Amino acid sequence: MKLSRRTLVLGAMAAPLAMSTKTHAQTPAPTWPSVVKLVVPFPAGGSVDAIARLAQNGLQQKLGVTIVIENRTGASGTTGTAMVAKSAPDGGTWLVVFDTHAVNPSLFPNLPFDTDKDLDPVMLIATAPYVVATHPERPYRTLKDLIDAAKARPKTVSYASVGSGSIGHLAMTLLGKQAGVEFVHVPYRGGGPALNDAIAGHVDTINGSAALLMAQIQAGRLRPLFQMGATRLPALKDVPTVGEAGYPGAVASTWWGAYAPAGTPPAMIEKFGMALRESLREERVASQLIEKQQMDLVTEGPAKLRQFASEQAKVWGAVVRENAIQGE
């Protein structure tokens, strides 16, 4: 039986959250600071920032606090992450991360924090496939066009990414090796700046999450060439996957998660996680994320995020080491 996107949204809203099963009936309710900071370690205009701002009003209502979003950018998200890792575990600071989070320890051997020791997982928010798109005036229409151009003019066909070491960067590295070409990587400090330059035609292509690119594709400002998910997205049903084009080893998706400083009381993590889930599952917000940005809204708790991030670190950390990729 085929379900409509609306049915999926409503069904997802009713799904239980896989948060901690520990009861806090005997524990006094945590005292929240009047102002709670939600740190986005990337510039405004990207997918991480969009998630935080879509959740902001719901979090304020459900927690009864003022939520302030702070864009603390730099070094593939590590600058903002380090700030949260060093913050007091009092419920006053929370973090929303992108897929670079699991790869950064491999990219930056001297990080000022330990991801596993200095941060507590809160929630795996969502996943979405990567999509490679180009400016409409560029000649490329398929992955084959892109590969042929890269073979004819070595080291000239460029692609923007949200940062060095992002899964989009690593996936294009794998694709280039499998196709026998070298694409020129142009890293940015987040999705917003990368998207702006792609729309302006300053780079040949952009490899960004469907969440980042979809609105611009639908508006005709970008033309999709191929998608890097395992299957075609409903909104891009006419755009082939990288696997269909003959390169299944380059399948890649992005993800988003939420963390707290290590030592944050479990009752606070559970409360914040429930409030975040409910905020993102509100019909208006969920429709935006699922239908317009083509996210798979997961919203599962600490155990899921811990396992998922660990798996991502192993898979993509190996790509970093095998290709001697360094953080910027």
C-alpha positions in Angstrom: 0.0 0.0 0.0 1.4 3.4 -1.0 1.2 6.1 1.6 1.1 9.8 0.8 3.7 12.2 2.2 1.1 13.7 4.4 0.2 10.3 5.8 3.9 9.7 6.5 4.2 13.0 8.3 1.2 12.4 10.5 2.2 8.8 11.2 5.7 9.9 12.2 4.2 12.5 14.6 2.5 9.7 16.4 5.6 7.4 16.6 7.2 7.0 20.0 10.6 8.5 20.7 13.3 6.0 21.5 14.7 8.1 24.4 15.9 6.7 27.7 13.5 4.4 29.4 14.8 5.4 32.8 12.1 7.0 34.9 12.7 10.2 36.8 9.6 10.1 38.9 11.7 10.1 42.1 14.0 12.9 40.8 13.2 16.6 41.3 12.3 18.4 38.1 15.5 20.1 36.8 15.7 23.9 37.1 16.3 25.5 33.7 18.2 28.7 33.1 15.9 31.4 31.8 17.9 31.7 28.6 19.0 28.5 26.8 21.6 28.7 24.0 21.2 26.5 20.9 24.6 26.5 19.2 24.8 26.0 15.4 28.5 25.6 14.4 27.8 26.8 10.8 26.7 30.0 9.2 23.1 31.0 8.8 21.4 29.8 5.6 22.4 26.2 5.8 20.5 23.1 6.8 21.8 23.0 10.4 20.7 26.6 11.0 17.3 25.8 9.4 16.6 22.9 11.7 17.5 25.0 14.8 15.3 27.9 13.7 12.3 25.6 12.9 12.6 24.0 16.3 13.1 27.3 18.2 9.5 28.4 18.9 8.4 24.9 19.9 11.3 24.5 22.3 10.5 27.8 23.9 6.9 26.9 24.5 7.6 23.4 25.7 10.5 24.2 28.0 9.2 27.6 29.1 12.6 29.3 28.4 14.0 31.7 25.9 15.9 29.9 23.2 18.8 31.9 21.6 20.4 30.5 18.5 24.1 31.2 18.2 26.0 30.6 15.0 29.5 29.9 16.1 31.3 29.0 12.9 34.7 27.7 11.8 36.9 24.6 11.2 34.2 22.3 9.9 32.0 22.9 12.9 34.6 22.2 15.5 34.8 25.8 16.8 31.2 25.9 18.0 31.4 22.3 19.1 34.4 23.0 21.3 32.5 25.9 22.9 29.6 23.6 23.8 32.0 20.8 25.0 33.5 23.4 27.5 30.2 24.8 28.6 28.7 24.1 32.0 26.4 21.0 32.0 23.5 23.0 33.4 21.0 22.8 30.6 22.0 26.3 29.3 23.9 25.1 26.2 22.9 22.6 23.5 24.4 21.8 20.1 23.1 20.9 16.7 25.6 19.1 14.4 26.1 18.1 10.8 27.7 15.0 9.3 31.2 16.5 9.8 30.9 15.9 13.5 31.7 12.2 13.1 34.6 12.8 10.7 36.3 15.7 12.5 38.3 13.6 14.9 40.0 12.0 11.9 40.5 15.3 10.2 41.8 17.3 13.2 44.1 15.1 15.4 44.5 17.9 17.9 40.9 18.8 18.6 40.4 20.7 21.9 37.7 18.3 23.0 37.0 14.6 22.9 33.7 13.9 21.2 32.9 10.8 23.3 34.0 12.2 26.6 33.1 15.8 26.4 29.6 15.6 24.8 26.5 13.6 25.7 24.3 12.5 22.8 20.7 13.7 22.8 19.1 12.8 19.5 19.7 11.7 15.9 17.4 14.2 14.2 17.3 13.3 10.5 19.2 12.0 7.5 19.0 13.0 3.8 20.9 12.0 0.6 23.4 14.2 -1.0 22.6 15.7 -4.4 25.0 17.1 -7.0 23.6 20.1 -8.9 24.9 22.8 -11.3 24.0 26.3 -12.5 21.4 26.1 -15.3 23.8 27.8 -17.7 26.5 25.1 -17.2 26.6 22.5 -20.0 26.3 19.5 -17.6 23.1 17.5 -17.5 24.2 14.0 -16.3 27.0 12.4 -14.2 28.5 11.2 -17.5 28.7 14.8 -18.7 30.6 15.7 -15.6 33.0 12.8 -15.8 33.7 13.4 -19.5 34.5 17.0 -18.9 36.8 16.1 -16.0 38.6 13.6 -18.3 38.9 16.1 -21.2 40.1 19.0 -18.9 41.8 17.4 -15.9 41.7 19.2 -12.6 39.3 21.9 -13.8 35.8 20.7 -13.0 34.9 22.1 -9.6 32.4 21.3 -6.9 31.4 23.2 -3.8 30.9 21.5 -0.5 29.9 22.6 3.0 33.4 22.0 4.2 36.6 20.0 4.0 35.9 16.5 5.4 32.1 16.7 5.0 30.6 13.5 3.8 29.8 15.4 0.5 33.5 16.0 0.1 34.5 12.4 0.9 31.8 10.9 -1.3 33.0 13.0 -4.3 36.6 11.9 -3.6 35.4 8.3 -3.8 33.4 8.9 -6.9 36.4 10.6 -8.6 38.7 7.6 -7.8 36.1 5.1 -9.1 35.6 7.1 -12.3 39.3 7.8 -12.8 39.0 11.6 -12.6 39.9 14.3 -10.1 37.3 16.9 -9.3 38.4 20.2 -7.9 37.1 20.6 -4.3 36.1 24.1 -3.2 35.2 23.9 0.5 33.1 26.5 2.3 32.3 27.2 5.9 28.8 25.9 5.6 25.9 25.3 3.3 24.8 28.9 3.1 28.0 30.3 1.5 28.4 27.2 -0.7 24.9 27.5 -2.0 25.2 31.2 -2.7 28.3 30.7 -4.9 26.7 27.7 -6.7 23.6 29.8 -7.5 25.9 32.6 -8.7 27.8 30.2 -11.0 31.1 30.7 -9.3 31.7 26.9 -9.1 30.8 24.2 -11.7 28.7 22.1 -9.3 27.7 21.8 -5.7 27.4 18.6 -3.6 24.9 19.4 -0.9 22.2 17.6 1.1 18.8 17.5 -0.5 17.6 19.6 2.4 20.0 22.4 1.4 19.4 22.3 -2.4 15.8 21.3 -2.9 14.3 24.8 -2.7 16.8 26.2 -5.3 16.3 23.2 -7.5 12.5 23.6 -7.4 12.9 27.3 -8.2 15.1 26.6 -11.2 18.2 28.2 -9.9 20.1 24.9 -9.8 19.8 21.8 -12.1 20.2 18.4 -10.4 22.6 16.0 -12.2 22.4 13.0 -9.9 21.6 12.1 -6.3 23.9 10.1 -4.0 21.3 8.2 -2.0 20.6 4.5 -2.4 17.2 5.2 -3.9 15.6 8.2 -5.8 13.8 10.8 -3.7 10.1 11.3 -4.5 10.8 15.0 -5.3 13.6 14.0 -7.7 12.0 10.9 -9.3 13.5 11.8 -12.7 17.1 12.3 -11.4 19.1 9.0 -11.3 21.2 7.9 -8.4 25.0 7.6 -8.4 24.5 3.8 -8.2 22.2 3.7 -11.2 24.9 5.6 -13.1 27.4 2.8 -12.3 29.1 4.0 -9.1 27.3 2.3 -6.1 30.4 2.7 -4.0 29.9 6.5 -3.8 26.4 6.3 -2.1 26.3 9.0 0.6 23.8 10.7 2.9 24.1 13.5 5.4 22.7 13.6 8.9 22.0 16.0 11.8 22.1 15.4 15.5 21.9 17.1 18.9 24.3 17.0 21.8 24.8 18.5 25.3 27.9 19.1 27.3 29.0 15.9 29.1 27.5 15.6 32.6 24.3 17.3 31.7 21.7 15.7 34.1 19.8 12.8 32.4 16.5 14.3 33.3 17.4 17.5 31.4 18.6 15.5 28.3 15.4 13.5 28.3 13.2 16.6 28.7 15.1 18.6 26.0 15.0 15.6 23.7 11.3 15.2 24.1 10.7 18.9 23.5 12.9 18.8 20.5 11.2 15.8 19.0 7.7 17.3 19.6 8.8 20.6 18.1 10.2 18.9 14.9 7.1 16.6 14.7 4.6 19.4 14.7 2.8 19.2 11.4 3.9 22.5 10.0 7.6 21.9 10.8 7.6 18.2 9.9 6.0 19.0 6.5 8.8 21.6 5.9 11.5 19.1 6.7 10.0 16.0 5.1 8.2 17.3 2.1 10.1 20.5 1.1 13.6 19.5 2.3 13.3 15.7 1.7 14.6 14.7 5.1 14.0 11.3 6.7 13.0 12.6 10.1 14.4 10.1 12.6 14.1 11.9 16.0 15.5 8.9 18.1 17.3 9.4 21.3 20.8 9.1 22.8 21.5 5.4 22.2 20.6 5.7 18.5 22.8 8.8 18.0 25.7 7.2 19.8 25.6 4.1 17.7 25.0 5.9 14.4 27.7 8.5 14.9 30.2 5.7 15.8 29.4 3.8 12.6 29.7 7.0 10.5 33.1 7.7 12.1 34.4 4.3 11.2 33.2 4.4 7.6 34.2 7.9 6.7 37.2 8.1 8.9 38.7 5.3 6.8 38.2 7.4 3.7 40.0 10.3 5.3 43.0 8.2 6.2 43.1 6.3 2.9 43.1 9.6 0.9 45.3 11.6 3.3 42.6 14.3 3.6 43.3 17.1 6.1 41.0 19.5 7.8 41.0 23.2 6.8 
